[in-house]
Amino acid sequence: MDNNKEKAQLLIDYLHRIAFYHVFWFTEIEHQLGENKAYSALKDVYSQSYKIFIDRFARTLGFDIEDGIPLPLLKIDEEQLDSLIKSIGTNWLANDGVWFQTVEAERGMNDAKRCNDSCWSRFSPFEAYSIKIS
């Protein structure tokens, strides 16, 4: 059981690393080639990466995919899916708070507020882009 626990934790850590590395690529392209090129690349990379990721997960875990969506997600009842969406949204906001509090504890309210404001100013264009392409 301990071996499975360690491997499960490693799996979650790998997902975290993938997300982080994804952001590194985006910000580096934005820095070197500009915001428009970064968003253009993101559109291509996301569609390709998503397909690779979902196809590999489906083969590994033995589930089918319908229109690019894991079939198990399409088959759960709407209330459970709404609950999952709400849970992920709540985790996202909690994560924002953890970042804020971590900087605040180390550097004070002013630096935490500055970092928070900068993050939101960068996230808002990304969120608008995400809504636009969906």
PyMOL commands that place a pseudoatom at each C-alpha (Angstrom):
pseudoatom trace, name=CA, resn=MET, resi=1, chain=A, elem=C, hetatm=0, pos=[0.000, 0.000, 0.000]
pseudoatom trace, name=CA, resn=ASP, resi=2, chain=A, elem=C, hetatm=0, pos=[2.795, 2.458, 0.848]
pseudoatom trace, name=CA, resn=ASN, resi=3, chain=A, elem=C, hetatm=0, pos=[4.310, 1.863, -2.588]
pseudoatom trace, name=CA, resn=ASN, resi=4, chain=A, elem=C, hetatm=0, pos=[0.975, 2.721, -4.234]
pseudoatom trace, name=CA, resn=LYS, resi=5, chain=A, elem=C, hetatm=0, pos=[0.655, 5.805, -2.033]
pseudoatom trace, name=CA, resn=GLU, resi=6, chain=A, elem=C, hetatm=0, pos=[4.095, 7.031, -3.103]
pseudoatom trace, name=CA, resn=LYS, resi=7, chain=A, elem=C, hetatm=0, pos=[3.342, 6.338, -6.756]
pseudoatom trace, name=CA, resn=ALA, resi=8, chain=A, elem=C, hetatm=0, pos=[-0.024, 8.086, -6.520]
pseudoatom trace, name=CA, resn=GLN, resi=9, chain=A, elem=C, hetatm=0, pos=[1.672, 11.122, -4.983]
pseudoatom trace, name=CA, resn=LEU, resi=10, chain=A, elem=C, hetatm=0, pos=[4.261, 11.014, -7.781]
pseudoatom trace, name=CA, resn=LEU, resi=11, chain=A, elem=C, hetatm=0, pos=[1.466, 10.914, -10.361]
pseudoatom trace, name=CA, resn=ILE, resi=12, chain=A, elem=C, hetatm=0, pos=[-0.128, 14.051, -8.891]
pseudoatom trace, name=CA, resn=ASP, resi=13, chain=A, elem=C, hetatm=0, pos=[3.287, 15.709, -8.755]
pseudoatom trace, name=CA, resn=TYR, resi=14, chain=A, elem=C, hetatm=0, pos=[3.868, 14.895, -12.438]
pseudoatom trace, name=CA, resn=LEU, resi=15, chain=A, elem=C, hetatm=0, pos=[0.571, 16.596, -13.342]
pseudoatom trace, name=CA, resn=HIS, resi=16, chain=A, elem=C, hetatm=0, pos=[1.710, 19.621, -11.353]
pseudoatom trace, name=CA, resn=ARG, resi=17, chain=A, elem=C, hetatm=0, pos=[5.063, 19.643, -13.157]
pseudoatom trace, name=CA, resn=ILE, resi=18, chain=A, elem=C, hetatm=0, pos=[3.390, 19.399, -16.568]
pseudoatom trace, name=CA, resn=ALA, resi=19, chain=A, elem=C, hetatm=0, pos=[1.182, 22.391, -15.757]
pseudoatom trace, name=CA, resn=PHE, resi=20, chain=A, elem=C, hetatm=0, pos=[4.128, 24.374, -14.475]
pseudoatom trace, name=CA, resn=TYR, resi=21, chain=A, elem=C, hetatm=0, pos=[6.307, 23.573, -17.479]
pseudoatom trace, name=CA, resn=HIS, resi=22, chain=A, elem=C, hetatm=0, pos=[3.416, 24.523, -19.770]
pseudoatom trace, name=CA, resn=VAL, resi=23, chain=A, elem=C, hetatm=0, pos=[3.398, 27.982, -18.146]
pseudoatom trace, name=CA, resn=PHE, resi=24, chain=A, elem=C, hetatm=0, pos=[7.182, 28.275, -18.483]
pseudoatom trace, name=CA, resn=TRP, resi=25, chain=A, elem=C, hetatm=0, pos=[6.923, 27.658, -22.218]
pseudoatom trace, name=CA, resn=PHE, resi=26, chain=A, elem=C, hetatm=0, pos=[4.126, 30.205, -22.596]
pseudoatom trace, name=CA, resn=THR, resi=27, chain=A, elem=C, hetatm=0, pos=[5.905, 32.930, -20.639]
pseudoatom trace, name=CA, resn=GLU, resi=28, chain=A, elem=C, hetatm=0, pos=[9.177, 32.365, -22.455]
pseudoatom trace, name=CA, resn=ILE, resi=29, chain=A, elem=C, hetatm=0, pos=[7.522, 32.600, -25.870]
pseudoatom trace, name=CA, resn=GLU, resi=30, chain=A, elem=C, hetatm=0, pos=[5.691, 35.700, -24.668]
pseudoatom trace, name=CA, resn=HIS, resi=31, chain=A, elem=C, hetatm=0, pos=[8.994, 37.195, -23.471]
pseudoatom trace, name=CA, resn=GLN, resi=32, chain=A, elem=C, hetatm=0, pos=[10.979, 36.388, -26.605]
pseudoatom trace, name=CA, resn=LEU, resi=33, chain=A, elem=C, hetatm=0, pos=[8.365, 36.562, -29.378]
pseudoatom trace, name=CA, resn=GLY, resi=34, chain=A, elem=C, hetatm=0, pos=[5.515, 38.635, -27.942]
pseudoatom trace, name=CA, resn=GLU, resi=35, chain=A, elem=C, hetatm=0, pos=[2.069, 38.087, -26.486]
pseudoatom trace, name=CA, resn=ASN, resi=36, chain=A, elem=C, hetatm=0, pos=[0.315, 37.409, -29.801]
pseudoatom trace, name=CA, resn=LYS, resi=37, chain=A, elem=C, hetatm=0, pos=[2.809, 34.675, -30.754]
pseudoatom trace, name=CA, resn=ALA, resi=38, chain=A, elem=C, hetatm=0, pos=[2.504, 33.138, -27.294]
pseudoatom trace, name=CA, resn=TYR, resi=39, chain=A, elem=C, hetatm=0, pos=[-1.285, 32.906, -27.563]
pseudoatom trace, name=CA, resn=SER, resi=40, chain=A, elem=C, hetatm=0, pos=[-1.038, 31.584, -31.103]
pseudoatom trace, name=CA, resn=ALA, resi=41, chain=A, elem=C, hetatm=0, pos=[1.373, 28.889, -29.939]
pseudoatom trace, name=CA, resn=LEU, resi=42, chain=A, elem=C, hetatm=0, pos=[-0.814, 28.133, -26.933]
pseudoatom trace, name=CA, resn=LYS, resi=43, chain=A, elem=C, hetatm=0, pos=[-3.795, 27.440, -29.174]
pseudoatom trace, name=CA, resn=ASP, resi=44, chain=A, elem=C, hetatm=0, pos=[-1.805, 24.906, -31.225]
pseudoatom trace, name=CA, resn=VAL, resi=45, chain=A, elem=C, hetatm=0, pos=[0.002, 23.359, -28.270]
pseudoatom trace, name=CA, resn=TYR, resi=46, chain=A, elem=C, hetatm=0, pos=[-3.129, 22.968, -26.158]
pseudoatom trace, name=CA, resn=SER, resi=47, chain=A, elem=C, hetatm=0, pos=[-5.080, 21.163, -28.872]
pseudoatom trace, name=CA, resn=GLN, resi=48, chain=A, elem=C, hetatm=0, pos=[-2.181, 18.809, -29.602]
pseudoatom trace, name=CA, resn=SER, resi=49, chain=A, elem=C, hetatm=0, pos=[-1.223, 18.271, -25.959]
pseudoatom trace, name=CA, resn=TYR, resi=50, chain=A, elem=C, hetatm=0, pos=[-4.815, 17.651, -24.906]
pseudoatom trace, name=CA, resn=LYS, resi=51, chain=A, elem=C, hetatm=0, pos=[-5.277, 14.944, -27.529]
pseudoatom trace, name=CA, resn=ILE, resi=52, chain=A, elem=C, hetatm=0, pos=[-1.987, 13.242, -26.594]
pseudoatom trace, name=CA, resn=PHE, resi=53, chain=A, elem=C, hetatm=0, pos=[-2.793, 13.464, -22.878]
pseudoatom trace, name=CA, resn=ILE, resi=54, chain=A, elem=C, hetatm=0, pos=[-6.383, 12.207, -23.098]
pseudoatom trace, name=CA, resn=ASP, resi=55, chain=A, elem=C, hetatm=0, pos=[-5.570, 9.430, -25.599]
pseudoatom trace, name=CA, resn=ARG, resi=56, chain=A, elem=C, hetatm=0, pos=[-2.726, 8.169, -23.420]
pseudoatom trace, name=CA, resn=PHE, resi=57, chain=A, elem=C, hetatm=0, pos=[-4.844, 8.331, -20.258]
pseudoatom trace, name=CA, resn=ALA, resi=58, chain=A, elem=C, hetatm=0, pos=[-7.669, 6.477, -22.021]
pseudoatom trace, name=CA, resn=ARG, resi=59, chain=A, elem=C, hetatm=0, pos=[-5.350, 3.701, -23.199]
pseudoatom trace, name=CA, resn=THR, resi=60, chain=A, elem=C, hetatm=0, pos=[-3.672, 3.417, -19.803]
pseudoatom trace, name=CA, resn=LEU, resi=61, chain=A, elem=C, hetatm=0, pos=[-6.840, 3.489, -17.693]
pseudoatom trace, name=CA, resn=GLY, resi=62, chain=A, elem=C, hetatm=0, pos=[-9.079, 1.685, -20.182]
pseudoatom trace, name=CA, resn=PHE, resi=63, chain=A, elem=C, hetatm=0, pos=[-11.800, 4.227, -20.841]
pseudoatom trace, name=CA, resn=ASP, resi=64, chain=A, elem=C, hetatm=0, pos=[-13.325, 5.423, -24.094]
pseudoatom trace, name=CA, resn=ILE, resi=65, chain=A, elem=C, hetatm=0, pos=[-13.364, 8.965, -25.410]
pseudoatom trace, name=CA, resn=GLU, resi=66, chain=A, elem=C, hetatm=0, pos=[-16.283, 10.680, -27.103]
pseudoatom trace, name=CA, resn=ASP, resi=67, chain=A, elem=C, hetatm=0, pos=[-15.680, 13.982, -28.920]
pseudoatom trace, name=CA, resn=GLY, resi=68, chain=A, elem=C, hetatm=0, pos=[-12.392, 14.379, -27.035]
pseudoatom trace, name=CA, resn=ILE, resi=69, chain=A, elem=C, hetatm=0, pos=[-14.015, 13.938, -23.620]
pseudoatom trace, name=CA, resn=PRO, resi=70, chain=A, elem=C, hetatm=0, pos=[-13.473, 10.935, -21.354]
pseudoatom trace, name=CA, resn=LEU, resi=71, chain=A, elem=C, hetatm=0, pos=[-16.647, 8.850, -21.462]
pseudoatom trace, name=CA, resn=PRO, resi=72, chain=A, elem=C, hetatm=0, pos=[-16.739, 8.407, -17.657]
pseudoatom trace, name=CA, resn=LEU, resi=73, chain=A, elem=C, hetatm=0, pos=[-17.172, 12.199, -17.337]
pseudoatom trace, name=CA, resn=LEU, resi=74, chain=A, elem=C, hetatm=0, pos=[-20.020, 12.135, -19.847]
pseudoatom trace, name=CA, resn=LYS, resi=75, chain=A, elem=C, hetatm=0, pos=[-21.749, 9.299, -18.005]
pseudoatom trace, name=CA, resn=ILE, resi=76, chain=A, elem=C, hetatm=0, pos=[-21.792, 10.673, -14.465]
pseudoatom trace, name=CA, resn=ASP, resi=77, chain=A, elem=C, hetatm=0, pos=[-24.986, 12.404, -13.450]
pseudoatom trace, name=CA, resn=GLU, resi=78, chain=A, elem=C, hetatm=0, pos=[-25.254, 16.151, -13.953]
pseudoatom trace, name=CA, resn=GLU, resi=79, chain=A, elem=C, hetatm=0, pos=[-25.366, 16.906, -10.233]
pseudoatom trace, name=CA, resn=GLN, resi=80, chain=A, elem=C, hetatm=0, pos=[-22.107, 15.034, -9.631]
pseudoatom trace, name=CA, resn=LEU, resi=81, chain=A, elem=C, hetatm=0, pos=[-20.459, 16.777, -12.598]
pseudoatom trace, name=CA, resn=ASP, resi=82, chain=A, elem=C, hetatm=0, pos=[-21.628, 20.169, -11.308]
pseudoatom trace, name=CA, resn=SER, resi=83, chain=A, elem=C, hetatm=0, pos=[-20.213, 19.263, -7.903]
pseudoatom trace, name=CA, resn=LEU, resi=84, chain=A, elem=C, hetatm=0, pos=[-16.864, 18.314, -9.456]
pseudoatom trace, name=CA, resn=ILE, resi=85, chain=A, elem=C, hetatm=0, pos=[-16.733, 21.591, -11.418]
pseudoatom trace, name=CA, resn=LYS, resi=86, chain=A, elem=C, hetatm=0, pos=[-17.551, 23.562, -8.257]
pseudoatom trace, name=CA, resn=SER, resi=87, chain=A, elem=C, hetatm=0, pos=[-14.912, 21.645, -6.296]
pseudoatom trace, name=CA, resn=ILE, resi=88, chain=A, elem=C, hetatm=0, pos=[-12.218, 22.391, -8.875]
pseudoatom trace, name=CA, resn=GLY, resi=89, chain=A, elem=C, hetatm=0, pos=[-13.238, 26.069, -8.984]
pseudoatom trace, name=CA, resn=THR, resi=90, chain=A, elem=C, hetatm=0, pos=[-13.074, 26.261, -5.205]
pseudoatom trace, name=CA, resn=ASN, resi=91, chain=A, elem=C, hetatm=0, pos=[-9.632, 24.637, -5.239]
pseudoatom trace, name=CA, resn=TRP, resi=92, chain=A, elem=C, hetatm=0, pos=[-8.475, 27.199, -7.780]
pseudoatom trace, name=CA, resn=LEU, resi=93, chain=A, elem=C, hetatm=0, pos=[-9.530, 30.083, -5.514]
pseudoatom trace, name=CA, resn=ALA, resi=94, chain=A, elem=C, hetatm=0, pos=[-8.062, 28.372, -2.458]
pseudoatom trace, name=CA, resn=ASN, resi=95, chain=A, elem=C, hetatm=0, pos=[-4.771, 27.988, -4.337]
pseudoatom trace, name=CA, resn=ASP, resi=96, chain=A, elem=C, hetatm=0, pos=[-4.796, 31.732, -5.070]
pseudoatom trace, name=CA, resn=GLY, resi=97, chain=A, elem=C, hetatm=0, pos=[-5.265, 32.374, -1.355]
pseudoatom trace, name=CA, resn=VAL, resi=98, chain=A, elem=C, hetatm=0, pos=[-2.428, 30.025, -0.415]
pseudoatom trace, name=CA, resn=TRP, resi=99, chain=A, elem=C, hetatm=0, pos=[-0.068, 31.887, -2.767]
pseudoatom trace, name=CA, resn=PHE, resi=100, chain=A, elem=C, hetatm=0, pos=[-1.166, 35.228, -1.288]
pseudoatom trace, name=CA, resn=GLN, resi=101, chain=A, elem=C, hetatm=0, pos=[-0.753, 34.078, 2.306]
pseudoatom trace, name=CA, resn=THR, resi=102, chain=A, elem=C, hetatm=0, pos=[2.627, 32.500, 1.600]
pseudoatom trace, name=CA, resn=VAL, resi=103, chain=A, elem=C, hetatm=0, pos=[4.022, 35.755, 0.193]
pseudoatom trace, name=CA, resn=GLU, resi=104, chain=A, elem=C, hetatm=0, pos=[2.309, 37.773, 2.918]
pseudoatom trace, name=CA, resn=ALA, resi=105, chain=A, elem=C, hetatm=0, pos=[3.876, 35.652, 5.686]
pseudoatom trace, name=CA, resn=GLU, resi=106, chain=A, elem=C, hetatm=0, pos=[7.340, 35.975, 4.154]
pseudoatom trace, name=CA, resn=ARG, resi=107, chain=A, elem=C, hetatm=0, pos=[7.279, 39.512, 2.755]
pseudoatom trace, name=CA, resn=GLY, resi=108, chain=A, elem=C, hetatm=0, pos=[4.231, 41.340, 4.149]
pseudoatom trace, name=CA, resn=MET, resi=109, chain=A, elem=C, hetatm=0, pos=[0.891, 42.557, 2.859]
pseudoatom trace, name=CA, resn=ASN, resi=110, chain=A, elem=C, hetatm=0, pos=[2.279, 45.097, 0.373]
pseudoatom trace, name=CA, resn=ASP, resi=111, chain=A, elem=C, hetatm=0, pos=[4.359, 42.542, -1.543]
pseudoatom trace, name=CA, resn=ALA, resi=112, chain=A, elem=C, hetatm=0, pos=[1.548, 39.992, -1.407]
pseudoatom trace, name=CA, resn=LYS, resi=113, chain=A, elem=C, hetatm=0, pos=[-0.882, 42.560, -2.833]
pseudoatom trace, name=CA, resn=ARG, resi=114, chain=A, elem=C, hetatm=0, pos=[1.578, 43.578, -5.569]
pseudoatom trace, name=CA, resn=CYS, resi=115, chain=A, elem=C, hetatm=0, pos=[2.142, 39.962, -6.583]
pseudoatom trace, name=CA, resn=ASN, resi=116, chain=A, elem=C, hetatm=0, pos=[-1.582, 39.233, -6.456]
pseudoatom trace, name=CA, resn=ASP, resi=117, chain=A, elem=C, hetatm=0, pos=[-2.447, 42.242, -8.602]
pseudoatom trace, name=CA, resn=SER, resi=118, chain=A, elem=C, hetatm=0, pos=[0.236, 41.333, -11.145]
pseudoatom trace, name=CA, resn=CYS, resi=119, chain=A, elem=C, hetatm=0, pos=[-0.986, 37.740, -11.346]
pseudoatom trace, name=CA, resn=TRP, resi=120, chain=A, elem=C, hetatm=0, pos=[-4.578, 38.800, -11.884]
pseudoatom trace, name=CA, resn=SER, resi=121, chain=A, elem=C, hetatm=0, pos=[-3.532, 41.329, -14.525]
pseudoatom trace, name=CA, resn=ARG, resi=122, chain=A, elem=C, hetatm=0, pos=[-1.815, 38.499, -16.403]
pseudoatom trace, name=CA, resn=PHE, resi=123, chain=A, elem=C, hetatm=0, pos=[-4.536, 35.942, -15.767]
pseudoatom trace, name=CA, resn=SER, resi=124, chain=A, elem=C, hetatm=0, pos=[-7.389, 38.116, -17.024]
pseudoatom trace, name=CA, resn=PRO, resi=125, chain=A, elem=C, hetatm=0, pos=[-6.118, 38.176, -20.643]
pseudoatom trace, name=CA, resn=PHE, resi=126, chain=A, elem=C, hetatm=0, pos=[-5.566, 34.411, -20.477]
pseudoatom trace, name=CA, resn=GLU, resi=127, chain=A, elem=C, hetatm=0, pos=[-9.074, 33.864, -19.151]
pseudoatom trace, name=CA, resn=ALA, resi=128, chain=A, elem=C, hetatm=0, pos=[-10.514, 36.073, -21.917]
pseudoatom trace, name=CA, resn=TYR, resi=129, chain=A, elem=C, hetatm=0, pos=[-8.508, 34.094, -24.482]
pseudoatom trace, name=CA, resn=SER, resi=130, chain=A, elem=C, hetatm=0, pos=[-9.783, 30.807, -23.010]
pseudoatom trace, name=CA, resn=ILE, resi=131, chain=A, elem=C, hetatm=0, pos=[-13.400, 31.956, -23.151]
pseudoatom trace, name=CA, resn=LYS, resi=132, chain=A, elem=C, hetatm=0, pos=[-12.948, 33.234, -26.703]
pseudoatom trace, name=CA, resn=ILE, resi=133, chain=A, elem=C, hetatm=0, pos=[-11.636, 29.923, -28.074]
pseudoatom trace, name=CA, resn=SER, resi=134, chain=A, elem=C, hetatm=0, pos=[-14.085, 27.680, -26.200]
for i in range(1, 134): cmd.bond("trace and resi %d" % i, "trace and resi %d" % (i + 1))
show_as sticks, trace
zoom trace
